[in-house]
Each structure stands twice: as structure tokens, then as C-alpha cells.
Amino acid sequence: MGMTKNGNRELRTLLIHGARAVLRFAAKRQDAMGRWLNGLVARRGKVNAVVALANKLGRIAWRLISGDQEFQLSRAFKTA
């Protein structure tokens, strides 16, 4: 699933811009997020990878705000 056009337009735009900024440096990353993102770019292309990353960042932010768990990079970006 991708990111829908429902909800706050400005927040969605900021998530997309943030994902684009992260994608610029993803090739240099060798952690779980870098591997996940580079694999996604190889499979789906840059545009779809940006939307997928924005969607994931939004879900992570929501989980951090609404829950009481700490963020774990390796858990959030599992590579199968």
C-alpha cells in the first residue's frame, strides 16, 4: 500500500520532502534502514521508494507519539 491523499496535506508534503532528503544519502548507509531503502529502490524505483519511506516514517512517528515504546532502528527496518 502507498500513501493516500487523505488527511493533512501539509503533513503529507513534509513527510515526502523528508523522505527525499533521506533517500539522497541512503546509498552511503549500511545499517538496517539503508539496506531496506536501497533494496526498495532497486525493486521499485526512486519515486515509489520515496512514498514508501514517507509512509513508514509517518507510521513510526505515530507509533512513537501514541505508544510508550522507544524507537529501535533494526526493528523498524527489518530486511527479510
N, C-alpha and C positions, 0 to 999 in steps of 0.2 A: 504494500500500500504506500501511497505517496502522501504528500501534504495537501490537504484540501484547502479550498478558498473560504471555508467557514471561519468565523472568529475574527479576532482583531487583525486588521490589515497591516497596521504599523508593526506589530509584534512579529508577524509572519515575515515581513520585509527585513526586519532586523536579524531574524534567525537565518534567512537566506544570505544576507550580506556577511554575517559571521561565519557561516559555513564556507562561503567562497574564500574568505581570508584564511581559514584553517586549511582548505584544500591546496592553497598556494605552497604551503610548507609541508604537506603530507609526505612527499617523496623522500624527505630527509629524515622522517621519523621511523624508528624501528621498534616502537612499543606496540601494544595491542591496538590502539586506535590507528596508528599509521599503517599497520598490516591490514586491518579491516578496510580502511579507506582506500588504500592502493589496490586491494583486490576488487573492491567495488568499482573503482574507476576502470580497471581492466575488463570487468564483465559488462558494465552498463554504460560507461561513458561519463564524462565530467559533469554534464548538466544533471543527469539523474543522480549521480553521486552527491552533488551539492544539495539537492532536495532531500535525499535520504539522510544525509548528515544533519540538515536543519531539523528534520523530523525527529531524529534521535536526540539532538540537543534540547529540543523542546520537551521531549518526554523525560529526559534526565533532569532538566530544570524543574519540571512539575513534580517529579518524584522527590527531589531534594526539598522543595518548598512544602509539600504536603506530608512527607514522611519524617521519620526520626532516624533514618539511617545515614551513614556517611558515604560519600562517593568513593567507589572503587573502580579505577580505570579498567583493570583486567576483567572485571565482571560486566561492565557496561559494554565493552567492545570484544566480545568473545569471537574467536575465529574457529569455525567448525572444523 
